[in-house]
Structures are given as C-alpha cells and as structure tokens.
Amino acid sequence: MDLTLPQIWLVVGLVMLLAELVSVLLVFVFFAAGALLTSLLTSIGLLPSTESQILAFSAISLVSLLVLRKHARKLLERRSSPEYSEFTGETAMVIRDIPGNGEGRIYYRGAEWKAVSENHQNIPAGSKVVIKKTEGIVLIVEES
C-alpha cells in the first residue's frame, strides 16, 4: 500500500498528537499542527514539492510554537485562586504551642494539623485561632 504525501503528513501529525499525550512538554502538539496543516495544504495542491512541504511544516510548527505555547501553558495550568480555601476563616484550637518562627499543632475538624503563626507571634496551647490560609498541609493561623 503506497501512501500519498498528504497521507504521510497526516500520519506524522497523528503520531505527534500521540507523543503529546505521553509527554508533558506541550511541544509535540505544535509539530502536530504543522504536520496536519501541511497535509491539508498538500492535499488541496498548494504545496506541490517535498521541499515546500518541509518548509511549510517547519515554519508552521515554529511560528505556532513561539506564538502559542506560552498562552497554551497558562490555559492548562491549574491555578487555584489564592484567596480561596475551604478552611479560611474557620476557628480551631491550639493543642501544641505555636512558636513565633516554627510549627505547632491545632485541632480542627477532628484531626491534628500543623500550624504556623501568620504574625510570627507565640501562640500557647489552649488558645483559639482563626485559619487565614493554607500552604500545602500547613495551616497559617492568627490568634483570635
């Protein structure tokens, strides 16, 4: 079975899309776009020679990579709003002293949590605190 040039470019584009699914680089998708667009342009007769097809593939891939990659990465990044936390504003009890520049423990929702003082003040055990934000599994608190 002989493949035509548009079919070869189509196969190259599909292979690049599969490579993008496996990788996390967000690069192969632009080469896939270049190959698929080159396949389309070749099939309608705008790129008759192999040299023009390679040039078009290279140009389309490079331009789309340079222009769109930054925007695509921003769209794909999972950015949570820094203001939102389901814990923010909730009250908890200090069960192990929170030193000004260290971690202590609070009791919140039936579990112990690591906590640090937002204002770098010592907070003794038994005090009530308000959760201001989270940083991973550490809760940033302020004495209430």
N, CA, C and O atoms as a DFTB+ gen file, in Angstrom:
576 C
 N C O
     1  1       0.837      -1.170       0.000
     2  2       0.000       0.000       0.000
     3  2       0.890       1.245       0.000
     4  3       1.709       1.438       0.899
     5  1       0.721       2.055      -0.988
     6  2       1.504       3.274      -1.111
     7  2       0.738       4.450      -0.523
     8  3      -0.440       4.654      -0.817
     9  1       1.412       5.204       0.297
    10  2       0.813       6.392       0.896
    11  2       1.172       7.615       0.067
    12  3       2.291       7.736      -0.431
    13  1       0.212       8.518      -0.075
    14  2       0.488       9.774      -0.759
    15  2       1.127      10.726       0.243
    16  3       1.110      10.469       1.446
    17  1       1.692      11.825      -0.253
    18  2       2.322      12.793       0.650
    19  2       1.346      13.382       1.669
    20  3       1.707      13.507       2.840
    21  1       0.127      13.747       1.273
    22  2      -0.806      14.239       2.297
    23  2      -1.092      13.198       3.377
    24  3      -1.243      13.547       4.548
    25  1      -1.168      11.926       2.993
    26  2      -1.404      10.873       3.977
    27  2      -0.212      10.702       4.917
    28  3      -0.377      10.443       6.109
    29  1       0.984      10.849       4.364
    30  2       2.186      10.755       5.206
    31  2       2.196      11.880       6.234
    32  3       2.489      11.647       7.406
    33  1       1.880      13.098       5.802
    34  2       1.830      14.229       6.736
    35  2       0.730      14.020       7.777
    36  3       0.887      14.404       8.936
    37  1      -0.374      13.417       7.365
    38  2      -1.453      13.121       8.298
    39  2      -0.989      12.127       9.364
    40  3      -1.272      12.305      10.549
    41  1      -0.284      11.091       8.945
    42  2       0.244      10.104       9.884
    43  2       1.244      10.756      10.828
    44  3       1.224      10.494      12.031
    45  1       2.124      11.608      10.290
    46  2       3.098      12.313      11.132
    47  2       2.370      13.169      12.172
    48  3       2.760      13.194      13.339
    49  1       1.324      13.863      11.751
    50  2       0.543      14.695      12.678
    51  2      -0.104      13.878      13.774
    52  3      -0.101      14.283      14.937
    53  1      -0.660      12.725      13.414
    54  2      -1.296      11.871      14.415
    55  2      -0.278      11.276      15.382
    56  3      -0.555      11.148      16.575
    57  1       0.895      10.915      14.876
    58  2       1.958      10.407      15.748
    59  2       2.401      11.501      16.721
    60  3       2.647      11.230      17.897
    61  1       2.500      12.725      16.232
    62  2       2.879      13.841      17.116
    63  2       1.815      14.082      18.184
    64  3       2.150      14.393      19.327
    65  1       0.541      13.942      17.830
    66  2      -0.520      14.092      18.830
    67  2      -0.423      12.998      19.893
    68  3      -0.609      13.268      21.080
    69  1      -0.137      11.783      19.477
    70  2       0.057      10.699      20.437
    71  2       1.267      10.968      21.333
    72  3       1.230      10.700      22.534
    73  1       2.330      11.496      20.743
    74  2       3.520      11.832      21.536
    75  2       3.191      12.907      22.565
    76  3       3.719      12.874      23.677
    77  1       2.340      13.847      22.219
    78  2       1.954      14.895      23.164
    79  2       1.153      14.321      24.327
    80  3       1.286      14.776      25.463
    81  1       0.329      13.329      24.045
    82  2      -0.439      12.703      25.116
    83  2       0.460      12.010      26.124
    84  3       0.133      11.948      27.309
    85  1       1.593      11.486      25.664
    86  2       2.519      10.774      26.532
    87  2       3.439      11.745      27.271
    88  3       3.818      11.492      28.414
    89  1       3.793      12.842      26.630
    90  2       4.732      13.790      27.235
    91  2       3.983      14.869      28.005
    92  3       2.760      14.977      27.926
    93  1       4.733      15.654      28.740
    94  2       4.159      16.782      29.469
    95  2       4.813      18.097      29.021
    96  3       4.729      19.109      29.717
    97  1       5.452      18.067      27.874
    98  2       6.241      19.214      27.439
    99  2       5.435      20.283      26.719
   100  3       5.876      21.430      26.646
   101  1       4.290      19.950      26.196
   102  2       3.479      20.850      25.381
   103  2       4.286      21.396      24.211
   104  3       4.320      22.604      23.975
   105  1       4.930      20.498      23.486
   106  2       5.710      20.865      22.309
   107  2       5.213      20.109      21.087
   108  3       5.073      20.680      20.005
   109  1       4.950      18.826      21.266
   110  2       4.575      17.987      20.135
   111  2       3.276      18.428      19.481
   112  3       3.076      18.194      18.289
   113  1       2.396      19.057      20.235
   114  2       1.123      19.492      19.679
   115  2       1.343      20.531      18.567
   116  3       0.563      20.591      17.617
   117  1       2.380      21.334      18.678
   118  2       2.651      22.341      17.653
   119  2       3.235      21.700      16.394
   120  3       2.966      22.150      15.281
   121  1       4.033      20.650      16.575
   122  2       4.521      19.902      15.422
   123  2       3.371      19.134      14.771
   124  3       3.341      18.971      13.551
   125  1       2.435      18.668      15.578
   126  2       1.251      18.000      15.045
   127  2       0.436      18.981      14.209
   128  3      -0.027      18.641      13.120
   129  1       0.262      20.199      14.722
   130  2      -0.468      21.217      13.965
   131  2       0.237      21.520      12.652
   132  3      -0.411      21.670      11.616
   133  1       1.563      21.611      12.692
   134  2       2.325      21.851      11.468
   135  2       2.154      20.728      10.464
   136  3       1.976      20.988       9.274
   137  1       2.205      19.481      10.921
   138  2       2.054      18.340      10.017
   139  2       0.638      18.246       9.469
   140  3       0.454      17.983       8.280
   141  1      -0.363      18.456      10.315
   142  2      -1.747      18.364       9.856
   143  2      -2.092      19.482       8.881
   144  3      -2.794      19.248       7.897
   145  1      -1.615      20.677       9.136
   146  2      -1.859      21.785       8.217
   147  2      -1.097      21.582       6.916
   148  3      -1.600      21.911       5.841
   149  1       0.110      21.042       7.009
   150  2       0.870      20.722       5.797
   151  2       0.144      19.654       4.991
   152  3       0.124      19.732       3.763
   153  1      -0.446      18.675       5.633
   154  2      -1.232      17.652       4.952
   155  2      -2.401      18.275       4.212
   156  3      -2.673      17.930       3.062
   157  1      -3.094      19.197       4.876
   158  2      -4.233      19.868       4.244
   159  2      -3.792      20.696       3.043
   160  3      -4.401      20.626       1.976
   161  1      -2.735      21.478       3.222
   162  2      -2.257      22.329       2.126
   163  2      -1.731      21.502       0.958
   164  3      -1.872      21.898      -0.198
   165  1      -1.130      20.365       1.254
   166  2      -0.636      19.478       0.199
   167  2      -1.785      18.828      -0.545
   168  3      -1.736      18.695      -1.768
   169  1      -2.816      18.421       0.175
   170  2      -3.944      17.745      -0.467
   171  2      -4.748      18.676      -1.367
   172  3      -5.347      18.215      -2.339
   173  1      -4.777      19.979      -1.069
   174  2      -5.501      20.905      -1.955
   175  2      -4.604      21.488      -3.040
   176  3      -5.050      22.299      -3.852
   177  1      -3.341      21.075      -3.053
   178  2      -2.460      21.442      -4.147
   179  2      -1.629      22.693      -3.964
   180  3      -0.996      23.146      -4.918
   181  1      -1.607      23.268      -2.778
   182  2      -0.836      24.492      -2.561
   183  2       0.646      24.221      -2.326
   184  3       1.474      25.116      -2.494
   185  1       0.983      22.998      -1.941
   186  2       2.380      22.641      -1.689
   187  2       2.745      21.427      -2.554
   188  3       2.682      20.291      -2.084
   189  1       3.117      21.660      -3.793
   190  2       3.356      20.523      -4.699
   191  2       4.675      19.783      -4.447
   192  3       4.732      18.566      -4.625
   193  1       5.723      20.483      -4.040
   194  2       7.028      19.827      -3.904
   195  2       7.302      19.438      -2.459
   196  3       6.760      20.024      -1.521
   197  1       8.148      18.446      -2.306
   198  2       8.534      17.987      -0.975
   199  2       9.255      19.089      -0.212
   200  3       9.072      19.244       0.995
   201  1      10.079      19.856      -0.930
   202  2      10.807      20.952      -0.280
   203  2       9.849      21.993       0.290
   204  3      10.042      22.470       1.409
   205  1       8.824      22.345      -0.472
   206  2       7.859      23.342       0.013
   207  2       7.064      22.791       1.200
   208  3       6.694      23.539       2.105
   209  1       6.807      21.494       1.191
   210  2       6.088      20.882       2.305
   211  2       6.927      20.901       3.583
   212  3       6.422      21.210       4.663
   213  1       8.204      20.571       3.450
   214  2       9.100      20.591       4.615
   215  2       9.254      22.013       5.145
   216  3       9.264      22.236       6.355
   217  1       9.372      22.964       4.237
   218  2       9.485      24.366       4.637
   219  2       8.210      24.830       5.340
   220  3       8.280      25.497       6.372
   221  1       7.042      24.478       4.786
   222  2       5.771      24.863       5.401
   223  2       5.620      24.211       6.780
   224  3       5.219      24.873       7.737
   225  1       5.937      22.922       6.883
   226  2       5.864      22.219       8.162
   227  2       6.742      22.900       9.205
   228  3       6.318      23.134      10.336
   229  1       7.964      23.211       8.808
   230  2       8.903      23.847       9.739
   231  2       8.405      25.217      10.173
   232  3       8.422      25.545      11.359
   233  1       7.963      26.013       9.207
   234  2       7.510      27.372       9.510
   235  2       6.261      27.362      10.384
   236  3       6.186      28.094      11.371
   237  1       5.287      26.538      10.028
   238  2       4.044      26.480      10.801
   239  2       4.325      25.998      12.225
   240  3       3.810      26.563      13.190
   241  1       5.135      24.961      12.349
   242  2       5.445      24.420      13.671
   243  2       6.177      25.436      14.527
   244  3       5.833      25.637      15.692
   245  1       7.188      26.078      13.952
   246  2       7.991      27.037      14.709
   247  2       7.182      28.265      15.111
   248  3       7.250      28.704      16.259
   249  1       6.419      28.819      14.175
   250  2       5.630      30.015      14.478
   251  2       4.562      29.700      15.523
   252  3       4.372      30.469      16.466
   253  1       3.867      28.581      15.363
   254  2       2.837      28.244      16.346
   255  2       3.455      27.970      17.721
   256  3       2.874      28.321      18.748
   257  1       4.625      27.346      17.733
   258  2       5.318      27.082      18.989
   259  2       5.698      28.381      19.686
   260  3       5.459      28.541      20.883
   261  1       6.288      29.304      18.942
   262  2       6.735      30.566      19.531
   263  2       5.580      31.461      19.958
   264  3       5.672      32.153      20.972
   265  1       4.500      31.452      19.195
   266  2       3.396      32.374      19.466
   267  2       2.403      31.809      20.480
   268  3       1.898      32.543      21.329
   269  1       2.124      30.522      20.396
   270  2       1.021      29.974      21.179
   271  2       1.402      29.192      22.426
   272  3       0.547      28.982      23.286
   273  1       2.635      28.758      22.561
   274  2       2.994      27.874      23.674
   275  2       2.782      28.546      25.026
   276  3       2.236      27.937      25.946
   277  1       3.209      29.786      25.146
   278  2       3.069      30.484      26.422
   279  2       1.593      30.608      26.823
   280  3       1.232      30.406      27.982
   281  1       0.752      30.946      25.841
   282  2      -0.680      31.081      26.126
   283  2      -1.310      29.728      26.449
   284  3      -2.159      29.629      27.334
   285  1      -0.897      28.702      25.737
   286  2      -1.441      27.361      25.984
   287  2      -1.053      26.864      27.373
   288  3      -1.874      26.248      28.053
   289  1       0.176      27.118      27.805
   290  2       0.606      26.682      29.140
   291  2      -0.209      27.386      30.221
   292  3      -0.567      26.774      31.227
   293  1      -0.502      28.664      30.017
   294  2      -1.307      29.383      31.004
   295  2      -2.710      28.793      31.102
   296  3      -3.272      28.690      32.192
   297  1      -3.270      28.408      29.962
   298  2      -4.606      27.827      29.969
   299  2      -4.628      26.463      30.644
   300  3      -5.611      26.104      31.292
   301  1      -3.553      25.705      30.494
   302  2      -3.521      24.354      31.022
   303  2      -3.089      24.273      32.475
   304  3      -3.355      23.270      33.137
   305  1      -2.434      25.295      32.984
   306  2      -2.009      25.275      34.376
   307  2      -3.220      25.326      35.274
   308  3      -4.167      26.072      35.027
   309  1      -3.179      24.529      36.310
   310  2      -4.268      24.549      37.280
   311  2      -3.928      25.580      38.336
   312  3      -3.162      25.320      39.263
   313  1      -4.500      26.726      38.180
   314  2      -4.254      27.784      39.160
   315  2      -5.490      27.941      40.014
   316  3      -6.574      28.250      39.519
   317  1      -5.316      27.729      41.278
   318  2      -6.432      27.970      42.179
   319  2      -6.309      29.401      42.684
   320  3      -5.213      29.941      42.833
   321  1      -7.433      29.976      42.932
   322  2      -7.450      31.340      43.432
   323  2      -6.748      31.381      44.780
   324  3      -7.093      30.609      45.675
   325  1      -5.762      32.272      44.947
   326  2      -5.035      32.289      46.210
   327  2      -5.909      32.704      47.389
   328  3      -5.561      32.421      48.535
   329  1      -7.027      33.363      47.137
   330  2      -7.883      33.799      48.224
   331  2      -8.764      32.672      48.740
   332  3      -9.227      32.722      49.879
   333  1      -9.001      31.658      47.917
   334  2      -9.945      30.621      48.303
   335  2      -9.276      29.506      49.093
   336  3      -8.220      28.998      48.715
   337  1      -9.896      29.147      50.169
   338  2      -9.530      27.955      50.916
   339  2     -10.758      27.583      51.720
   340  3     -11.386      28.441      52.341
   341  1     -11.097      26.319      51.708
   342  2     -12.281      25.922      52.468
   343  2     -12.076      26.115      53.960
   344  3     -13.049      26.149      54.713
   345  1     -10.812      26.243      54.410
   346  2     -10.523      26.404      55.826
   347  2     -10.512      27.872      56.258
   348  3     -10.690      28.162      57.441
   349  1     -10.310      28.777      55.343
   350  2     -10.137      30.189      55.663
   351  2     -11.320      30.723      56.470
   352  3     -12.484      30.539      56.115
   353  1     -10.971      31.391      57.570
   354  2     -11.987      31.996      58.426
   355  2     -12.522      31.069      59.502
   356  3     -13.266      31.512      60.377
   357  1     -12.164      29.803      59.459
   358  2     -12.629      28.833      60.455
   359  2     -11.813      28.967      61.741
   360  3     -10.671      29.425      61.718
   361  1     -12.409      28.565      62.850
   362  2     -11.759      28.625      64.154
   363  2     -11.276      27.228      64.542
   364  3     -11.940      26.226      64.277
   365  1     -10.099      27.189      65.178
   366  2      -9.529      25.927      65.635
   367  2      -8.899      26.132      67.004
   368  3      -8.765      27.261      67.476
   369  1      -8.512      25.028      67.635
   370  2      -7.910      25.074      68.961
   371  2      -6.447      24.646      68.861
   372  3      -6.120      23.645      68.223
   373  1      -5.565      25.431      69.511
   374  2      -4.142      25.091      69.541
   375  2      -3.947      23.981      70.567
   376  3      -4.349      24.128      71.721
   377  1      -3.335      22.872      70.156
   378  2      -3.093      21.766      71.091
   379  2      -1.611      21.594      71.403
   380  3      -1.260      20.903      72.359
   381  1      -0.747      22.204      70.624
   382  2       0.692      22.241      70.919
   383  2       1.162      23.651      70.580
   384  3       0.894      24.154      69.489
   385  1       1.862      24.284      71.513
   386  2       2.301      25.673      71.322
   387  2       2.815      25.913      69.904
   388  3       3.511      25.084      69.318
   389  1       2.442      27.085      69.376
   390  2       2.950      27.501      68.066
   391  2       3.991      28.580      68.323
   392  3       3.641      29.702      68.689
   393  1       5.278      28.250      68.134
   394  2       6.319      29.264      68.347
   395  2       6.270      30.317      67.237
   396  3       5.716      30.088      66.162
   397  1       6.860      31.469      67.527
   398  2       6.845      32.557      66.560
   399  2       7.456      32.187      65.214
   400  3       6.968      32.625      64.172
   401  1       8.506      31.394      65.224
   402  2       9.167      31.020      63.977
   403  2       9.232      29.508      63.809
   404  3      10.261      28.962      63.411
   405  1       8.139      28.844      64.110
   406  2       8.126      27.398      63.983
   407  2       6.716      26.870      63.840
   408  3       5.756      27.626      63.692
   409  1       6.615      25.548      63.887
   410  2       5.327      24.899      63.730
   411  2       4.803      24.403      65.064
   412  3       5.560      23.968      65.932
   413  1       3.499      24.479      65.204
   414  2       2.809      23.882      66.331
   415  2       1.719      22.985      65.784
   416  3       1.751      22.583      64.621
   417  1       0.758      22.677      66.631
   418  2      -0.347      21.817      66.204
   419  2      -1.668      22.439      66.624
   420  3      -1.789      23.034      67.695
   421  1      -2.662      22.283      65.740
   422  2      -4.018      22.708      66.073
   423  2      -4.953      21.528      65.863
   424  3      -4.644      20.586      65.134
   425  1      -6.091      21.604      66.514
   426  2      -7.127      20.590      66.353
   427  2      -8.245      21.236      65.551
   428  3      -8.818      22.250      65.950
   429  1      -8.538      20.628      64.418
   430  2      -9.557      21.199      63.526
   431  2     -10.251      20.069      62.787
   432  3      -9.595      19.215      62.192
   433  1     -11.579      20.063      62.824
   434  2     -12.399      19.062      62.138
   435  2     -12.008      17.636      62.501
   436  3     -11.940      16.763      61.636
   437  1     -11.759      17.409      63.752
   438  2     -11.499      16.059      64.223
   439  2     -10.109      15.530      63.941
   440  3      -9.864      14.333      64.083
   441  1      -9.185      16.410      63.539
   442  2      -7.826      15.949      63.235
   443  2      -6.813      16.991      63.685
   444  3      -7.134      18.167      63.861
   445  1      -5.566      16.522      63.869
   446  2      -4.468      17.430      64.184
   447  2      -3.872      17.956      62.881
   448  3      -3.732      17.221      61.904
   449  1      -3.528      19.229      62.887
   450  2      -2.919      19.862      61.715
   451  2      -1.672      20.616      62.143
   452  3      -1.609      21.151      63.250
   453  1      -0.682      20.655      61.264
   454  2       0.472      21.522      61.500
   455  2      -0.008      22.958      61.299
   456  3      -0.841      23.241      60.438
   457  1       0.539      23.848      62.115
   458  2       0.136      25.250      62.001
   459  2       1.314      26.162      62.298
   460  3       2.181      25.837      63.109
   461  1       1.333      27.307      61.628
   462  2       2.320      28.348      61.906
   463  2       1.587      29.664      62.098
   464  3       0.499      29.879      61.564
   465  1       2.212      30.537      62.875
   466  2       1.617      31.834      63.167
   467  2       1.821      32.785      61.993
   468  3       2.935      32.935      61.490
   469  1       0.757      33.415      61.570
   470  2       0.839      34.371      60.459
   471  2       1.696      35.577      60.828
   472  3       2.447      36.084      59.995
   473  1       1.586      36.041      62.081
   474  2       2.302      37.241      62.526
   475  2       3.613      36.924      63.228
   476  3       4.250      37.820      63.781
   477  1       4.024      35.661      63.212
   478  2       5.249      35.206      63.873
   479  2       5.222      35.495      65.379
   480  3       6.241      35.839      65.977
   481  1       4.038      35.351      65.973
   482  2       3.890      35.515      67.417
   483  2       3.696      34.143      68.047
   484  3       3.140      33.235      67.429
   485  1       4.162      34.006      69.288
   486  2       3.930      32.760      70.019
   487  2       2.453      32.644      70.343
   488  3       1.824      33.600      70.796
   489  1       1.901      31.442      70.101
   490  2       0.503      31.190      70.448
   491  2       0.493      29.950      71.344
   492  3       0.847      28.858      70.898
   493  1       0.089      30.117      72.605
   494  2       0.147      28.985      73.550
   495  2      -0.969      27.968      73.298
   496  3      -2.008      28.286      72.720
   497  1      -0.720      26.740      73.750
   498  2      -1.729      25.685      73.670
   499  2      -2.963      26.121      74.446
   500  3      -2.855      26.784      75.478
   501  1      -4.120      25.749      73.953
   502  2      -5.385      26.125      74.572
   503  2      -5.999      27.365      73.967
   504  3      -7.169      27.658      74.213
   505  1      -5.228      28.108      73.173
   506  2      -5.751      29.319      72.542
   507  2      -6.616      28.964      71.334
   508  3      -6.440      27.922      70.703
   509  1      -7.535      29.844      71.039
   510  2      -8.328      29.697      69.826
   511  2      -7.656      30.516      68.727
   512  3      -7.166      31.620      68.967
   513  1      -7.644      29.956      67.524
   514  2      -7.031      30.635      66.386
   515  2      -8.003      30.639      65.211
   516  3      -8.918      29.821      65.124
   517  1      -7.771      31.582      64.324
   518  2      -8.524      31.667      63.079
   519  2      -7.583      31.288      61.946
   520  3      -6.460      31.786      61.860
   521  1      -8.047      30.415      61.092
   522  2      -7.233      29.972      59.962
   523  2      -7.285      31.048      58.878
   524  3      -8.358      31.428      58.409
   525  1      -6.102      31.530      58.492
   526  2      -6.010      32.597      57.496
   527  2      -5.811      32.059      56.082
   528  3      -6.397      32.574      55.129
   529  1      -4.986      31.028      55.947
   530  2      -4.748      30.421      54.626
   531  2      -4.048      29.087      54.826
   532  3      -3.695      28.707      55.942
   533  1      -3.857      28.390      53.718
   534  2      -3.153      27.112      53.757
   535  2      -1.947      27.170      52.839
   536  3      -1.955      27.851      51.814
   537  1      -0.930      26.454      53.221
   538  2       0.247      26.259      52.375
   539  2       0.526      24.774      52.398
   540  3       1.218      24.274      53.285
   541  1      -0.013      24.077      51.423
   542  2       0.096      22.624      51.411
   543  2      -0.737      22.063      52.544
   544  3      -1.945      22.293      52.607
   545  1      -0.089      21.317      53.451
   546  2      -0.818      20.736      54.584
   547  2      -0.607      21.532      55.869
   548  3      -1.012      21.095      56.946
   549  1       0.016      22.683      55.759
   550  2       0.249      23.548      56.923
   551  2      -0.777      24.682      56.891
   552  3      -0.975      25.332      55.865
   553  1      -1.415      24.902      58.025
   554  2      -2.404      25.973      58.134
   555  2      -1.737      27.212      58.752
   556  3      -1.041      27.120      59.763
   557  1      -1.959      28.338      58.138
   558  2      -1.438      29.611      58.639
   559  2      -2.543      30.223      59.493
   560  3      -3.653      30.452      59.014
   561  1      -2.232      30.486      60.752
   562  2      -3.261      30.901      61.685
   563  2      -2.907      32.214      62.382
   564  3      -1.769      32.681      62.351
   565  1      -3.933      32.785      63.012
   566  2      -3.769      34.004      63.797
   567  2      -4.612      33.837      65.054
   568  3      -5.739      33.346      64.996
   569  1      -4.062      34.244      66.181
   570  2      -4.800      34.110      67.427
   571  2      -6.052      34.973      67.388
   572  3      -6.017      36.127      66.961
   573  1      -7.164      34.388      67.846
   574  2      -8.417      35.165      67.818
   575  2      -8.717      35.817      69.132
   576  3      -9.732      36.501      69.264
